């Protein structure tokens, strides 16, 4: 049935008024901009009304609005986004580190909706849901017809309510149906704290995100470490930390720098929209040496902390160049439990560096050149590419063999198989050559096909030979097949240490919490080892924080 033009007209007017109110209350605009704003709202509302009421086929009004809003925001930076009602739980995670749900991190593995990790403390974790379980039904709906986002929306809801979930598990003959209770799931900001170093004289803190509670969590972790003995240095691990709240970054930096120190400034589109953020407390560790670990996925608030400590020569930044997300975003509430993540300014470090990556493509030779700045002590630092480390230490790149096995989900699936055949795991569990041999045998038994680039090239050559009747090439390609089989076998031996580390990481995920897993994997973490080595060499640490001309 065609919708009433009067009803849609009212809807369009409400849309225009609500959008206009949001803009007019939130911003001051010059007269010309105000005229264009009102004109645009009238045009948008008129087009919307005509399409909904007069188009030849029925249309979904809500979908049209979403498409229109998304198209408008695509003209801006990639971080200004509209968050609809079904996605609003993400805002809670970013700001609060919690949400209402059953505590499941899910994703697609080999085409199936799979539990990537149950959140420790959530009802799913308490009822025994494991990493690797395949979700077949949620809220009486077949999972095969649902997207990851659909399942997440069904699992989340008001604490105290329930949702039925059916999973299949490797080694279990029949599906497992559970009634999971939604509750307030709190994601830990600090996922591990512990002592590292040859004499356990150093502290290590892994921070996952910057929520309102993150500063307190970091301070509590450092206090706990100090309670067990003096700290000769601290490793603050911000790798893969996507950021979060600006004020959380300021408060965490305040743990290490003098009271009144500038941490970051923000600059909006007008000259009077500049604000400086300084620390307002006495530091917890004013002189303890600090190494901040970062990588290409350290973004936003992570870059604020790393940049501030670097600019004030208060710590050594180690790892690889950060993501380069230096945009300030405010979450503006919109009608019907929706929101707008709106970019309103840019971050600048104390030395005046912009954190925002100026080159969208790091290999783009036309990107603006980086500008030179100086730290408090006179060291040279550059901007425009995120935060560059003082000491570059890259994670080992996976071999083509490891990448091929990962693409096929081989490590993930074998860990499921292992958990199905081993009820418990030894406290000192490690993967040795016999375990790697069992993995290879499982690959053959399960006929897990994986190919390297050379094999794909050979397949292409064989197809061309058959298409052109090059019969003489058959013997040659057969010989190459045999040689490639030998090369794959040799690759297993050559890359055995990395393959065993990957297997151990996946198997541990089936048995222990994230905190225990981090603890178990730390000794083999090359970047953490480099950080502890630096902190155990005070002369080298001090040289890195001294300008070249004074060393």
C-alpha positions in Angstrom: 0.0 0.0 0.0 1.3 3.5 -0.9 2.1 5.6 2.2 0.1 8.7 2.9 1.8 11.8 1.5 0.7 13.7 4.6 2.3 11.2 7.0 5.5 11.2 5.0 5.5 14.9 4.8 5.3 15.1 8.6 8.2 12.6 8.7 10.3 14.6 6.4 9.6 17.8 8.4 10.5 16.0 11.6 13.7 14.7 10.0 14.6 18.2 8.7 13.8 19.9 12.1 15.8 17.3 14.1 18.8 17.5 11.8 18.6 21.3 11.7 18.3 21.5 15.5 21.3 19.3 15.9 23.4 21.4 13.7 22.1 24.8 14.9 22.5 24.0 18.5 25.9 22.4 18.1 27.5 25.0 15.8 27.5 28.7 15.0 27.5 29.2 11.3 28.0 32.4 9.2 24.9 33.7 7.4 25.8 32.2 4.0 26.4 28.8 5.6 23.1 29.1 7.5 21.2 29.9 4.3 22.8 26.9 2.5 22.0 24.7 5.5 18.3 25.5 5.5 18.2 25.3 1.7 19.8 21.8 1.8 17.4 20.6 4.5 14.4 21.7 2.5 15.7 20.1 -0.7 16.6 16.9 1.0 13.2 16.7 2.8 11.3 17.4 -0.5 13.3 14.7 -2.5 12.8 12.2 0.3 9.0 12.8 0.5 8.6 12.5 -3.3 10.6 9.3 -3.5 8.8 7.6 -0.6 5.3 8.6 -1.7 5.7 8.5 -5.5 8.3 6.1 -6.6 7.0 3.2 -8.9 8.0 0.5 -6.4 7.5 0.6 -2.6 10.7 1.8 -0.8 12.0 1.5 2.7 12.1 5.0 4.2 14.6 4.1 6.9 16.9 2.5 4.4 16.7 5.6 2.2 17.7 7.8 5.1 20.6 5.6 6.0 21.9 5.5 2.4 21.6 9.3 2.1 23.4 9.9 5.4 26.2 7.5 4.5 26.6 9.1 1.1 26.9 12.5 2.7 29.5 11.3 5.2 31.6 9.6 2.5 32.5 13.2 1.4 34.3 13.6 4.8 37.1 11.8 6.5 36.7 8.0 7.0 36.2 8.4 10.8 33.1 10.5 10.8 30.4 7.9 10.8 26.7 7.5 11.6 25.9 4.9 14.3 22.4 3.4 14.1 20.5 1.8 17.0 21.8 -1.7 16.2 25.4 -0.5 16.3 25.2 1.8 19.3 26.7 -0.9 21.6 30.1 -0.1 20.0 29.9 3.4 21.5 29.6 1.8 25.0 32.6 -0.4 24.3 34.7 2.6 23.2 33.8 4.9 26.1 32.9 2.5 28.9 34.6 -0.8 28.0 31.4 -2.6 28.7 28.1 -3.7 27.0 25.0 -5.8 27.7 25.5 -9.2 26.2 26.6 -12.8 26.8 30.4 -12.2 26.3 31.2 -13.6 22.9 33.6 -12.3 20.3 32.5 -13.9 17.0 33.7 -13.9 13.4 33.6 -16.0 10.2 36.0 -18.9 9.9 35.9 -21.0 6.7 32.4 -19.6 6.0 30.9 -20.5 9.4 30.0 -18.2 12.2 32.5 -19.1 14.9 33.4 -18.1 18.4 36.7 -16.3 18.2 36.9 -15.9 22.0 34.5 -16.0 24.9 35.0 -13.0 27.2 36.3 -14.1 30.6 33.5 -13.6 33.2 30.6 -13.5 30.6 27.9 -16.1 30.9 29.0 -17.8 27.7 32.5 -18.3 29.3 30.9 -19.6 32.5 28.8 -22.1 30.6 31.8 -23.5 28.8 31.6 -22.0 25.3 35.0 -22.4 23.7 37.0 -20.7 21.1 36.3 -22.5 17.8 32.7 -23.5 18.6 30.5 -23.0 15.5 27.3 -21.1 16.1 24.4 -22.8 14.3 21.4 -21.1 15.8 20.7 -17.9 17.8 17.4 -16.9 19.2 15.7 -19.7 17.2 17.1 -18.3 14.0 19.5 -20.4 11.8 22.9 -18.8 11.9 23.6 -19.6 8.2 21.2 -16.9 7.2 22.7 -14.3 9.5 25.6 -11.9 9.2 28.1 -11.4 12.0 26.4 -8.1 12.8 23.0 -9.8 12.9 24.3 -12.3 15.5 26.0 -9.6 17.6 22.7 -7.7 17.7 20.8 -10.8 18.8 23.3 -11.7 21.5 23.3 -8.2 23.0 20.4 -6.7 25.0 19.2 -5.8 28.4 21.0 -7.4 31.3 18.9 -10.2 32.9 17.3 -11.3 29.7 18.2 -14.6 28.0 18.9 -15.9 24.5 19.1 -19.5 23.3 22.3 -20.4 21.4 23.2 -23.6 19.7 26.8 -24.5 18.9 28.7 -27.4 17.3 32.0 -28.4 18.6 34.7 -30.5 17.0 34.7 -34.0 18.5 31.2 -33.7 19.9 28.6 -35.9 18.1 25.6 -33.7 18.8 25.0 -29.9 19.0 25.1 -28.1 22.3 22.1 -25.9 23.1 22.5 -23.3 25.9 20.3 -20.6 27.4 22.7 -17.7 27.9 21.9 -14.8 30.2 22.8 -11.3 29.1 24.6 -9.3 31.6 26.9 -6.3 31.9 30.0 -7.6 30.2 33.1 -5.6 31.2 36.1 -5.8 28.9 39.3 -5.4 30.9 41.5 -2.4 29.9 44.6 -4.0 31.3 44.7 -7.6 30.1 48.0 -8.4 31.7 50.5 -7.1 34.2 53.6 -8.9 35.4 57.3 -8.8 36.0 59.8 -9.3 33.2 63.6 -9.2 32.8 66.4 -11.4 33.8 66.0 -10.6 37.5 62.2 -9.8 37.2 63.2 -6.2 38.0 61.0 -4.7 35.3 57.2 -4.2 35.0 55.1 -5.0 32.0 51.6 -3.6 31.4 49.4 -4.5 28.4 46.7 -1.9 27.8 44.0 -2.8 25.3 41.9 0.4 25.1 41.4 3.9 26.6 38.0 3.9 28.4 37.0 6.0 31.4 38.4 3.3 33.7 41.7 2.8 31.9 43.8 5.3 33.9 42.7 3.7 37.2 43.4 0.2 35.8 47.0 1.2 34.7 47.7 2.9 38.0 46.4 -0.1 39.9 48.6 -2.4 37.8 51.7 -0.3 38.4 50.9 -0.2 42.2 50.6 -3.9 42.3 53.9 -4.3 40.5 55.6 -1.9 43.0 54.2 -3.8 45.9 56.2 -6.9 44.8 59.5 -5.0 44.8 61.3 -1.9 43.3 60.8 -1.3 39.6 63.9 -0.5 37.5 61.8 0.1 34.4 58.4 -0.3 32.8 57.2 -1.6 29.5 53.9 0.0 28.5 52.5 -2.1 25.7 50.2 -0.2 23.4 50.5 -2.5 20.4 47.2 -3.0 18.6 45.5 -0.5 20.9 43.0 1.4 18.7 42.6 4.3 21.2 39.5 5.6 22.9 39.0 8.7 25.1 41.3 11.7 25.0 41.1 12.4 28.7 42.1 8.8 29.5 45.3 9.3 27.5 46.0 12.5 29.4 45.5 10.8 32.8 47.7 7.8 31.8 50.5 10.1 30.6 50.2 11.9 34.0 51.5 8.8 35.7 54.9 9.5 34.3 55.4 13.2 33.8 55.5 16.2 36.2 52.3 17.9 37.2 51.3 20.7 34.8 53.0 19.1 31.7 51.2 19.5 28.4 50.2 16.2 26.9 48.3 17.2 23.7 46.5 20.1 22.1 43.6 20.2 19.8 42.9 22.6 17.0 39.5 23.0 15.3 38.5 24.7 12.1 38.5 28.2 13.7 41.4 29.9 15.3 39.6 30.2 18.7 38.9 26.4 18.8 42.3 25.5 20.3 42.6 23.7 23.6 45.6 22.4 25.5 45.4 19.4 27.9 47.9 19.3 30.8 48.4 16.9 33.7 46.8 17.8 37.0 48.4 15.3 39.5 51.7 14.3 41.0 53.2 11.5 38.9 53.2 7.9 40.2 56.5 7.1 38.5 58.3 10.4 37.9 61.7 9.0 37.0 61.3 5.3 36.3 62.6 4.5 32.8 59.8 3.7 30.4 59.6 1.9 27.0 56.4 2.3 25.0 55.7 -0.5 22.5 53.7 0.5 19.4 52.9 -0.8 16.0 50.9 0.1 12.9 47.6 -0.6 14.8 48.3 1.7 17.7 46.1 4.7 17.0 44.5 7.8 18.4 44.9 7.9 22.2 47.8 5.4 22.0 49.6 7.9 19.8 48.8 10.7 22.2 50.6 8.9 25.0 53.5 7.7 22.9 53.9 11.2 21.3 53.8 13.0 24.7 56.3 10.7 26.4 58.6 11.0 23.3 58.3 14.8 23.0 59.2 15.3 26.7 62.1 12.8 26.5 60.3 10.8 29.2 60.4 7.4 27.5 61.7 5.5 24.5 59.1 4.6 21.9 59.9 1.2 20.3 58.3 -0.9 17.6 57.0 0.3 14.2 55.3 3.6 13.1 51.8 4.0 14.5 48.6 4.2 12.5 48.4 8.0 12.2 44.9 8.8 13.4 45.1 12.2 14.9 41.5 13.4 14.6 39.4 14.5 17.5 35.9 12.9 17.4 32.9 13.7 19.5 29.9 11.4 19.8 26.8 13.5 19.2 23.5 11.8 20.3 20.8 11.8 17.6 17.1 10.8 17.8 16.0 7.1 18.2 19.1 6.0 20.0 21.4 6.7 17.1 24.6 8.8 17.2 27.1 10.6 15.0 30.9 10.2 15.5 31.9 13.6 14.2 35.5 14.8 13.6 35.8 18.3 15.2 39.6 18.9 15.5 43.1 17.5 15.1 45.5 16.4 17.7 49.0 17.9 18.1 51.8 16.6 20.3 53.6 19.0 22.7 56.3 19.7 20.1 53.6 20.8 17.6 53.6 17.6 15.6 50.3 16.5 13.9 49.6 12.9 14.6 47.4 12.5 11.5 49.0 10.6 8.7 49.2 13.0 5.8 49.9 10.3 3.2 46.9 8.1 2.8 49.2 5.7 1.0 52.6 5.4 2.7 54.3 4.7 -0.6 52.7 7.8 -2.3 55.7 9.9 -3.5 53.4 13.0 -3.9 52.5 13.1 -0.1 53.5 16.3 1.7 57.0 16.1 3.3 57.1 15.6 7.0 58.0 18.6 9.1 60.9 18.7 11.7 60.2 19.5 15.3 62.2 19.3 18.5 61.6 17.5 21.8 62.0 19.2 25.2 65.6 18.1 25.3 66.4 19.0 21.7 66.0 15.7 19.8 64.6 15.8 16.3 61.2 14.3 15.6 59.0 14.5 12.5 55.3 14.6 11.9 52.8 13.7 9.3 53.2 9.9 9.5 51.9 8.9 12.9 54.4 8.5 15.7 57.8 7.1 14.5 59.6 5.0 17.0 63.0 5.9 18.5 64.0 2.3 18.1 62.5 0.3 15.2 61.8 -3.3 16.0 59.4 -5.0 13.6 57.5 -8.2 14.3 58.8 -11.2 12.3 56.9 -11.4 9.0 55.1 -14.7 8.5 56.5 -16.9 5.8 54.5 -17.7 2.6 53.8 -21.1 4.1 52.4 -19.7 7.4 50.3 -17.2 5.4 48.9 -20.0 3.2 48.0 -22.1 6.3 46.4 -19.1 8.0 44.3 -18.3 5.0 43.0 -21.9 5.0 42.2 -21.7 8.7 44.5 -24.6 9.4 45.9 -23.4 12.7 42.5 -22.5 14.0 40.9 -25.8 12.9 43.7 -27.9 14.3 43.5 -26.2 17.6 39.8 -27.1 17.7 40.8 -30.7 16.9 43.4 -30.7 19.6 41.0 -29.4 22.2 38.5 -32.1 21.2 41.0 -34.8 21.9 42.8 -33.3 25.0 40.6 -32.5 28.0 43.3 -30.6 29.8 46.5 -28.7 29.0 49.8 -29.0 31.0 50.7 -25.8 32.9 54.0 -25.7 31.0 52.5 -26.6 27.7 54.8 -26.0 24.7 54.8 -27.2 21.1 57.7 -29.3 19.9 58.6 -31.1 16.7 56.4 -34.1 17.5 53.4 -31.7 17.8 54.4 -30.1 14.5 54.5 -33.6 12.9 51.1 -34.3 14.3 49.9 -31.1 12.7 51.3 -32.1 9.3 49.7 -35.5 9.6 46.4 -33.9 10.4 46.7 -31.6 7.3 47.2 -34.7 5.1 44.4 -36.7 6.8 41.9 -33.8 6.5 43.1 -33.0 3.0 43.6 -29.4 3.9 44.6 -27.9 0.6 47.0 -24.9 0.7 49.1 -23.6 -2.1 52.2 -21.3 -2.3 52.7 -18.7 -5.0 54.9 -21.0 -7.1 52.2 -23.7 -7.2 49.6 -21.1 -8.4 52.1 -20.1 -11.1 52.6 -23.7 -12.1 48.8 -24.3 -12.2 48.5 -21.3 -14.5 51.3 -22.6 -16.7 49.6 -26.1 -16.8 46.3 -24.5 -17.8 47.9 -22.6 -20.7 49.7 -25.7 -21.8 46.5 -27.7 -21.9 44.6 -25.0 -23.7 47.3 -24.8 -26.4 48.0 -28.6 -26.6 51.6 -28.2 -25.5 51.9 -31.9 -24.8 55.6 -31.8 -24.4 55.3 -29.8 -21.2 53.5 -32.5 -19.3 56.7 -34.2 -18.2 58.2 -30.9 -17.2 55.2 -29.8 -15.1 55.1 -33.2 -13.4 58.7 -32.8 -12.5 58.0 -29.4 -11.1 55.1 -30.8 -9.1 57.5 -33.2 -7.4 60.0 -30.5 -6.8 57.3 -28.2 -5.2 56.2 -31.0 -2.9 59.8 -31.3 -1.7 60.0 -27.6 -1.3 56.8 -27.5 0.8 58.2 -30.3 3.0 61.5 -28.4 3.4 59.5 -25.2 4.2 58.0 -26.9 7.2 61.4 -27.7 8.5 62.8 -24.2 7.7 60.0 -22.3 9.3 59.3 -24.8 12.2 59.9 -22.3 15.0 57.4 -19.8 13.7 54.9 -22.5 12.9 55.2 -24.0 16.4 54.7 -20.5 18.0 51.5 -20.1 15.9 50.2 -23.5 16.9 50.9 -22.8 20.6 49.1 -19.5 20.5 46.0 -21.1 18.9 46.0 -24.1 21.3 46.4 -22.0 24.4 43.4 -19.9 23.3 41.2 -23.0 23.8 42.2 -23.5 27.4 43.4 -20.4 29.2 42.3 -16.7 29.6 43.7 -13.9 27.6 45.8 -12.9 30.6 47.3 -16.3 31.0 47.9 -16.5 27.2 49.8 -13.2 27.2 51.9 -14.4 30.1 52.8 -17.7 28.4 53.7 -16.0 25.1 55.8 -13.1 26.5 59.1 -15.0 26.6 59.0 -15.5 22.8 57.9 -12.0 22.0 60.8 -10.4 20.2 59.7 -6.8 20.7 59.1 -7.3 24.5 62.6 -8.9 24.6 64.1 -5.9 22.9 62.3 -3.5 25.3 63.6 -5.4 28.4 67.1 -5.5 26.9 67.1 -1.7 26.5 65.8 -1.1 30.0 68.6 -3.4 31.3 71.2 -1.2 29.5 70.8 2.2 31.2 73.6 3.9 29.2 72.0 3.0 25.9 68.6 4.1 27.2 70.0 7.5 28.2 71.8 7.9 24.9 68.6 7.5 23.0 67.0 10.3 24.9 69.9 12.7 24.4 70.3 14.9 21.3 73.0 13.6 18.9 75.2 16.6 19.4 75.4 16.0 23.1 76.0 12.3 23.2 
